[in-house]
Amino acid sequence: MENFNGTGKVLGALAVGALVGAALGVLFAPEKGSTLRGKFVDGAKDMAHDLKRKMKDEAASLRRKAKDLEDLAEEKLEDMADNFKQQAEETTKVKH
């Protein structure tokens, strides 16, 4: 979860930085409005594409981690079941 929180902060900072940069670009740009709007739209599309890719990568990473945790939990559960069975067998042998 710590990695996810850090990733969320990074993505949030990137989004805020992109918005601030775009706003400053609009304010100080010496170009025509239509040209500037086109560049702004293209930049927003690029940013959305990058964000989508990063989110897909993060989701894939989280799925891998979830699968690893699931496998570990199954392994631990099987170990506990084996230990319980072994202890039950030993208890049964001692009583007879």
TAZI-V550137 format. One record per residue. RES is the residue in one letter. OMEGA is omega as a letter, one per 40 degrees, with the letter a starting at -180 (* if undefined). NEAR is the number of other C-alpha atoms within 8 Angstrom. D_FIRST is the distance of its C-alpha to the first C-alpha in Angstrom with 1 decimal. Layout:
{{RES,OMEGA,NEAR,D_FIRST} {RES,OMEGA,NEAR,D_FIRST}}
This chain:
{{M,i,4,0.0} {E,i,5,3.8} {N,i,6,5.4} {F,i,7,5.0} {N,i,8,6.3} {G,i,8,8.7} {T,i,8,9.8} {G,i,8,10.5} {K,i,8,12.5} {V,i,8,14.3} {L,i,9,15.2} {G,i,8,16.4} {A,i,8,18.4} {L,a,8,19.9} {A,i,8,21.0} {V,i,8,22.5} {G,i,8,24.2} {A,i,9,25.6} {L,i,8,27.0} {V,i,8,28.5} {G,i,8,30.0} {A,i,9,31.4} {A,i,8,32.9} {L,i,8,34.5} {G,i,8,35.8} {V,a,8,37.5} {L,a,6,39.1} {F,a,6,40.5} {A,i,7,41.3} {P,a,4,45.0} {E,i,6,44.8} {K,a,6,46.1} {G,a,6,43.9} {S,i,6,43.8} {T,a,8,42.9} {L,i,11,40.2} {R,i,8,38.8} {G,i,8,38.8} {K,i,8,36.8} {F,i,9,34.4} {V,i,8,33.9} {D,i,8,33.5} {G,i,8,30.9} {A,i,8,29.0} {K,i,8,29.2} {D,i,8,28.0} {M,i,9,25.0} {A,i,8,24.2} {H,i,8,24.6} {D,i,8,22.3} {L,i,9,19.6} {K,i,8,20.1} {R,i,8,20.0} {K,i,8,16.7} {M,i,8,15.1} {K,i,8,16.8} {D,i,8,15.5} {E,i,8,11.8} {A,i,8,12.6} {A,i,8,14.4} {S,i,8,11.7} {L,i,8,9.4} {R,i,8,12.7} {R,i,8,13.4} {K,i,8,10.3} {A,i,8,11.2} {K,i,8,14.8} {D,i,8,14.3} {L,i,8,12.8} {E,i,8,15.7} {D,i,8,18.1} {L,i,8,17.1} {A,i,8,17.5} {E,i,8,20.8} {E,i,8,22.0} {K,i,8,21.4} {L,i,8,23.1} {E,i,8,26.0} {D,i,8,26.3} {M,i,8,26.5} {A,i,8,29.0} {D,i,8,31.1} {N,i,8,31.2} {F,i,8,32.2} {K,a,8,34.9} {Q,i,8,36.1} {Q,i,8,36.4} {A,i,8,38.1} {E,i,8,40.6} {E,i,8,41.3} {T,i,8,41.9} {T,i,8,44.3} {K,a,7,46.2} {V,a,6,46.6} {K,a,5,48.1} {H,*,4,50.7}}
